[in-house]
């Protein structure tokens, strides 16, 4: 992947690439396992990158590319 993800995108992908699903909790807030991780705007951006796909109206899961995504190495 050529584009660097934002901190919010990295936070949500750390959950989703392990098989978790993200859900809209209230308004635009998105949660994974009860933890607020981002907003719907972040999820739309990840959809455009092909890392997540929408499930129904208010949920997302990682695509195959998203499941293979690895967090950036810490220097």
Backbone torsions as a table, in degrees:
resi	resn	phi	psi	omega
1	UNK	NA	127.7	-174.8
2	UNK	-82.6	-29.6	-174.2
3	UNK	-90.1	134.6	176.6
4	UNK	-78.5	135.8	179.7
5	UNK	-82.9	151.7	175.6
6	UNK	-73.5	168.8	178.7
7	UNK	-59.3	-40.5	178.7
8	UNK	-63.8	-42.3	-180.0
9	UNK	-65.6	-40.1	177.7
10	UNK	-63.4	-43.4	-178.6
11	UNK	-58.9	-46.0	-178.5
12	UNK	-72.6	-36.5	-179.4
13	UNK	-68.8	-27.6	176.4
14	UNK	-61.9	-30.2	176.6
15	UNK	-83.8	-50.9	-171.1
16	UNK	-66.9	-32.0	-178.7
17	UNK	-73.0	-6.6	176.0
18	UNK	-100.1	4.6	176.2
19	UNK	105.8	-5.5	177.8
20	UNK	-71.4	161.1	174.8
21	UNK	-115.1	150.4	178.0
22	UNK	-106.3	141.3	-178.1
23	UNK	-132.1	146.2	172.1
24	UNK	-72.1	122.5	-178.3
25	UNK	-88.7	-46.8	-178.8
26	UNK	-164.2	130.8	180.0
27	UNK	62.7	-116.3	179.7
28	UNK	-109.2	1.9	-178.6
29	UNK	-74.7	131.0	179.2
30	UNK	-111.0	135.0	-179.8
31	UNK	-123.9	151.9	171.5
32	UNK	-129.3	124.5	179.5
33	UNK	54.1	36.5	178.2
34	UNK	81.0	0.4	-180.0
35	UNK	-103.7	124.9	175.8
36	UNK	-67.4	126.8	-176.8
37	UNK	-120.5	-26.2	-177.3
38	UNK	-171.1	-165.5	176.7
39	UNK	-118.5	172.1	178.6
40	UNK	-63.1	-28.7	177.6
41	UNK	-61.2	-41.9	177.5
42	UNK	-62.5	-41.9	-178.6
43	UNK	-66.4	-38.1	177.2
44	UNK	-62.7	-41.3	178.4
45	UNK	-63.1	-41.4	178.7
46	UNK	-67.4	-33.3	174.4
47	UNK	-61.9	-45.0	-179.1
48	UNK	-63.2	-30.4	178.0
49	UNK	-80.5	-8.2	179.3
50	UNK	81.4	15.2	-177.9
51	UNK	-91.3	-24.0	178.3
52	UNK	-134.0	159.6	174.1
53	UNK	-131.5	146.6	-177.4
54	UNK	-79.3	139.2	176.2
55	UNK	-114.5	111.9	-179.4
56	UNK	65.2	-139.0	-174.0
57	UNK	-94.5	-32.9	-170.0
58	UNK	-141.6	40.3	178.4
59	UNK	-147.9	155.0	178.7
60	UNK	-139.8	154.2	170.8
61	UNK	-139.1	162.4	-179.3
62	UNK	-71.4	142.1	171.6
63	UNK	-79.6	179.5	176.0
64	UNK	-59.5	-40.3	177.4
65	UNK	-64.3	-38.6	178.9
66	UNK	-66.9	-35.1	178.3
67	UNK	-68.7	-24.8	179.2
68	UNK	-90.8	-8.8	180.0
69	UNK	-63.2	139.2	177.4
70	UNK	-120.4	141.5	177.9
71	UNK	-63.7	152.5	-179.8
72	UNK	-62.5	145.9	178.4
73	UNK	-68.7	140.2	178.2
74	UNK	-87.7	128.1	-179.3
75	UNK	-80.4	NA	NA
